[in-house]
Amino acid sequence: MLAALSYHYWLAGQENRQFRLQLSKRGFLRPIFLGSVFVGIGLVGTSQQGWEMAIWGVMTLIALIYLITLFR
């Protein structure tokens, strides 16, 4: 996720675009949501409370849904 952020910050400077516009492109959103899914899976796996697992599970599910819509 950090690599995607860094690359798109550099790319915005190379193309003389606003960084905000670069962040709305699919090329940035795909790795961010994929990373969010992996982070969420890790957080679900390391949570010790049921309510924590539920919160991270919902976040992971939302990120997965967004990721699927980006690949369509």
JOWOPE-V89535 format. One record per residue. N is the residue number from 0. RES is the residue in three letters. OMEGA is omega in whole degrees, 0 to 359 (NA if undefined). D_CENTER is the distance of its C-alpha to the mean C-alpha in whole Angstrom. Layout:
n: (N,N)
res: (RES,RES)
omega: (OMEGA,OMEGA)
d_center: (D_CENTER,D_CENTER)
//
This chain:
n: (0,1,2,3,4,5,6,7,8,9,10,11,12,13,14,15,16,17,18,19,20,21,22,23,24,25,26,27,28,29,30,31,32,33,34,35,36,37,38,39,40,41,42,43,44,45,46,47,48,49,50,51,52,53,54,55,56,57,58,59,60,61,62,63,64,65,66,67,68,69,70,71)
res: (MET,LEU,ALA,ALA,LEU,SER,TYR,HIS,TYR,TRP,LEU,ALA,GLY,GLN,GLU,ASN,ARG,GLN,PHE,ARG,LEU,GLN,LEU,SER,LYS,ARG,GLY,PHE,LEU,ARG,PRO,ILE,PHE,LEU,GLY,SER,VAL,PHE,VAL,GLY,ILE,GLY,LEU,VAL,GLY,THR,SER,GLN,GLN,GLY,TRP,GLU,MET,ALA,ILE,TRP,GLY,VAL,MET,THR,LEU,ILE,ALA,LEU,ILE,TYR,LEU,ILE,THR,LEU,PHE,ARG)
omega: (179,179,178,178,181,181,182,172,178,182,178,178,179,182,182,177,174,180,179,178,180,182,181,181,180,180,176,186,181,179,179,180,175,176,178,177,180,177,179,178,178,180,175,182,182,179,180,179,180,181,176,179,180,180,181,177,178,178,179,179,178,179,179,178,177,180,179,180,178,180,178,NA)
d_center: (7,10,12,10,10,14,14,14,16,18,18,19,22,23,23,24,21,20,17,16,16,15,11,12,13,11,11,9,6,7,6,3,3,5,5,4,7,9,9,10,13,14,14,16,18,19,20,24,24,24,22,20,19,19,16,14,15,14,11,10,12,10,7,9,11,9,8,12,13,11,13,17)
//
